Amino acid sequence: MADKIFTVDGMTCGHCATSITEEVVRVAGVTAVDVDVRSGLVIVSGDRTEDAAVRAAIVEAGYEVAEVVRRTAA
């Protein structure tokens, strides 16, 4: 399992975190989503998750992905 860490612009509150989590958790292979509004990071855990699918889910929630910060092996 690997974590992908995305920098997301425009998050300001708990509602933002909930909206992103609800969309990203639907992406195939995602097992967990941790949203840190303060730092602007979305950490996605799972097997074989595709960056494009996660980005699309974040955009669907109404936010922009600035970049993938790093990938870590769990």
PyMOL CGO cylinders between C-alpha atoms (Angstrom):
from pymol import cmd
from pymol.cgo import CYLINDER

trace = [
    CYLINDER, 0.00, 0.00, 0.00, 1.23, 3.50, -0.77, 0.3, 1, 1, 1, 1, 1, 1,
    CYLINDER, 1.23, 3.50, -0.77, 0.30, 7.01, 0.28, 0.3, 1, 1, 1, 1, 1, 1,
    CYLINDER, 0.30, 7.01, 0.28, -0.01, 9.79, -2.25, 0.3, 1, 1, 1, 1, 1, 1,
    CYLINDER, -0.01, 9.79, -2.25, 0.10, 13.32, -0.90, 0.3, 1, 1, 1, 1, 1, 1,
    CYLINDER, 0.10, 13.32, -0.90, -1.61, 16.08, -2.86, 0.3, 1, 1, 1, 1, 1, 1,
    CYLINDER, -1.61, 16.08, -2.86, -1.37, 19.82, -2.27, 0.3, 1, 1, 1, 1, 1, 1,
    CYLINDER, -1.37, 19.82, -2.27, -4.86, 21.27, -2.71, 0.3, 1, 1, 1, 1, 1, 1,
    CYLINDER, -4.86, 21.27, -2.71, -5.77, 24.95, -3.10, 0.3, 1, 1, 1, 1, 1, 1,
    CYLINDER, -5.77, 24.95, -3.10, -8.89, 26.56, -1.70, 0.3, 1, 1, 1, 1, 1, 1,
    CYLINDER, -8.89, 26.56, -1.70, -9.63, 24.49, 1.41, 0.3, 1, 1, 1, 1, 1, 1,
    CYLINDER, -9.63, 24.49, 1.41, -10.70, 26.62, 4.37, 0.3, 1, 1, 1, 1, 1, 1,
    CYLINDER, -10.70, 26.62, 4.37, -12.90, 24.56, 6.73, 0.3, 1, 1, 1, 1, 1, 1,
    CYLINDER, -12.90, 24.56, 6.73, -14.20, 21.22, 7.88, 0.3, 1, 1, 1, 1, 1, 1,
    CYLINDER, -14.20, 21.22, 7.88, -16.85, 21.23, 5.16, 0.3, 1, 1, 1, 1, 1, 1,
    CYLINDER, -16.85, 21.23, 5.16, -14.05, 21.39, 2.58, 0.3, 1, 1, 1, 1, 1, 1,
    CYLINDER, -14.05, 21.39, 2.58, -12.43, 18.32, 4.16, 0.3, 1, 1, 1, 1, 1, 1,
    CYLINDER, -12.43, 18.32, 4.16, -15.72, 16.43, 4.18, 0.3, 1, 1, 1, 1, 1, 1,
    CYLINDER, -15.72, 16.43, 4.18, -16.47, 17.26, 0.54, 0.3, 1, 1, 1, 1, 1, 1,
    CYLINDER, -16.47, 17.26, 0.54, -13.05, 16.10, -0.63, 0.3, 1, 1, 1, 1, 1, 1,
    CYLINDER, -13.05, 16.10, -0.63, -13.14, 12.95, 1.50, 0.3, 1, 1, 1, 1, 1, 1,
    CYLINDER, -13.14, 12.95, 1.50, -16.58, 11.96, 0.18, 0.3, 1, 1, 1, 1, 1, 1,
    CYLINDER, -16.58, 11.96, 0.18, -15.39, 12.23, -3.43, 0.3, 1, 1, 1, 1, 1, 1,
    CYLINDER, -15.39, 12.23, -3.43, -11.91, 10.71, -3.09, 0.3, 1, 1, 1, 1, 1, 1,
    CYLINDER, -11.91, 10.71, -3.09, -13.01, 7.68, -1.07, 0.3, 1, 1, 1, 1, 1, 1,
    CYLINDER, -13.01, 7.68, -1.07, -15.06, 6.59, -4.12, 0.3, 1, 1, 1, 1, 1, 1,
    CYLINDER, -15.06, 6.59, -4.12, -11.93, 6.26, -6.29, 0.3, 1, 1, 1, 1, 1, 1,
    CYLINDER, -11.93, 6.26, -6.29, -11.01, 2.65, -7.04, 0.3, 1, 1, 1, 1, 1, 1,
    CYLINDER, -11.01, 2.65, -7.04, -8.26, 1.36, -4.76, 0.3, 1, 1, 1, 1, 1, 1,
    CYLINDER, -8.26, 1.36, -4.76, -8.54, 4.12, -2.15, 0.3, 1, 1, 1, 1, 1, 1,
    CYLINDER, -8.54, 4.12, -2.15, -8.64, 2.74, 1.38, 0.3, 1, 1, 1, 1, 1, 1,
    CYLINDER, -8.64, 2.74, 1.38, -8.29, 5.97, 3.40, 0.3, 1, 1, 1, 1, 1, 1,
    CYLINDER, -8.29, 5.97, 3.40, -8.30, 9.73, 2.95, 0.3, 1, 1, 1, 1, 1, 1,
    CYLINDER, -8.30, 9.73, 2.95, -6.85, 12.24, 5.42, 0.3, 1, 1, 1, 1, 1, 1,
    CYLINDER, -6.85, 12.24, 5.42, -7.47, 15.91, 4.71, 0.3, 1, 1, 1, 1, 1, 1,
    CYLINDER, -7.47, 15.91, 4.71, -5.46, 18.57, 6.57, 0.3, 1, 1, 1, 1, 1, 1,
    CYLINDER, -5.46, 18.57, 6.57, -7.14, 21.87, 5.76, 0.3, 1, 1, 1, 1, 1, 1,
    CYLINDER, -7.14, 21.87, 5.76, -4.53, 23.89, 7.62, 0.3, 1, 1, 1, 1, 1, 1,
    CYLINDER, -4.53, 23.89, 7.62, -1.59, 22.60, 5.57, 0.3, 1, 1, 1, 1, 1, 1,
    CYLINDER, -1.59, 22.60, 5.57, -3.56, 22.15, 2.35, 0.3, 1, 1, 1, 1, 1, 1,
    CYLINDER, -3.56, 22.15, 2.35, -2.66, 18.47, 2.12, 0.3, 1, 1, 1, 1, 1, 1,
    CYLINDER, -2.66, 18.47, 2.12, -4.78, 15.50, 1.12, 0.3, 1, 1, 1, 1, 1, 1,
    CYLINDER, -4.78, 15.50, 1.12, -3.19, 12.14, 1.92, 0.3, 1, 1, 1, 1, 1, 1,
    CYLINDER, -3.19, 12.14, 1.92, -4.64, 9.22, 0.00, 0.3, 1, 1, 1, 1, 1, 1,
    CYLINDER, -4.64, 9.22, 0.00, -3.86, 5.64, 0.99, 0.3, 1, 1, 1, 1, 1, 1,
    CYLINDER, -3.86, 5.64, 0.99, -4.53, 2.66, -1.20, 0.3, 1, 1, 1, 1, 1, 1,
    CYLINDER, -4.53, 2.66, -1.20, -3.31, 0.20, -3.77, 0.3, 1, 1, 1, 1, 1, 1,
    CYLINDER, -3.31, 0.20, -3.77, -2.88, 1.17, -7.40, 0.3, 1, 1, 1, 1, 1, 1,
    CYLINDER, -2.88, 1.17, -7.40, -4.71, 4.46, -7.14, 0.3, 1, 1, 1, 1, 1, 1,
    CYLINDER, -4.71, 4.46, -7.14, -4.24, 6.64, -10.18, 0.3, 1, 1, 1, 1, 1, 1,
    CYLINDER, -4.24, 6.64, -10.18, -3.24, 10.27, -9.74, 0.3, 1, 1, 1, 1, 1, 1,
    CYLINDER, -3.24, 10.27, -9.74, -5.63, 11.34, -12.50, 0.3, 1, 1, 1, 1, 1, 1,
    CYLINDER, -5.63, 11.34, -12.50, -8.60, 9.68, -10.80, 0.3, 1, 1, 1, 1, 1, 1,
    CYLINDER, -8.60, 9.68, -10.80, -7.80, 11.28, -7.44, 0.3, 1, 1, 1, 1, 1, 1,
    CYLINDER, -7.80, 11.28, -7.44, -7.29, 14.67, -9.09, 0.3, 1, 1, 1, 1, 1, 1,
    CYLINDER, -7.29, 14.67, -9.09, -10.64, 14.33, -10.87, 0.3, 1, 1, 1, 1, 1, 1,
    CYLINDER, -10.64, 14.33, -10.87, -12.37, 13.51, -7.57, 0.3, 1, 1, 1, 1, 1, 1,
    CYLINDER, -12.37, 13.51, -7.57, -10.84, 16.56, -5.89, 0.3, 1, 1, 1, 1, 1, 1,
    CYLINDER, -10.84, 16.56, -5.89, -11.91, 18.77, -8.81, 0.3, 1, 1, 1, 1, 1, 1,
    CYLINDER, -11.91, 18.77, -8.81, -15.41, 17.25, -8.63, 0.3, 1, 1, 1, 1, 1, 1,
    CYLINDER, -15.41, 17.25, -8.63, -15.51, 18.36, -4.97, 0.3, 1, 1, 1, 1, 1, 1,
    CYLINDER, -15.51, 18.36, -4.97, -14.74, 21.90, -6.17, 0.3, 1, 1, 1, 1, 1, 1,
    CYLINDER, -14.74, 21.90, -6.17, -11.02, 22.27, -5.46, 0.3, 1, 1, 1, 1, 1, 1,
    CYLINDER, -11.02, 22.27, -5.46, -7.77, 22.45, -7.44, 0.3, 1, 1, 1, 1, 1, 1,
    CYLINDER, -7.77, 22.45, -7.44, -4.79, 20.14, -7.06, 0.3, 1, 1, 1, 1, 1, 1,
    CYLINDER, -4.79, 20.14, -7.06, -1.59, 22.18, -7.06, 0.3, 1, 1, 1, 1, 1, 1,
    CYLINDER, -1.59, 22.18, -7.06, 0.75, 19.17, -7.12, 0.3, 1, 1, 1, 1, 1, 1,
    CYLINDER, 0.75, 19.17, -7.12, 1.51, 15.67, -5.90, 0.3, 1, 1, 1, 1, 1, 1,
    CYLINDER, 1.51, 15.67, -5.90, 4.00, 16.30, -3.12, 0.3, 1, 1, 1, 1, 1, 1,
    CYLINDER, 4.00, 16.30, -3.12, 5.40, 12.79, -2.75, 0.3, 1, 1, 1, 1, 1, 1,
    CYLINDER, 5.40, 12.79, -2.75, 4.60, 9.12, -2.75, 0.3, 1, 1, 1, 1, 1, 1,
    CYLINDER, 4.60, 9.12, -2.75, 5.52, 6.93, 0.17, 0.3, 1, 1, 1, 1, 1, 1,
    CYLINDER, 5.52, 6.93, 0.17, 5.54, 3.19, 0.57, 0.3, 1, 1, 1, 1, 1, 1,
    CYLINDER, 5.54, 3.19, 0.57, 3.51, 2.09, 3.58, 0.3, 1, 1, 1, 1, 1, 1,
]
cmd.load_cgo(trace, "trace")
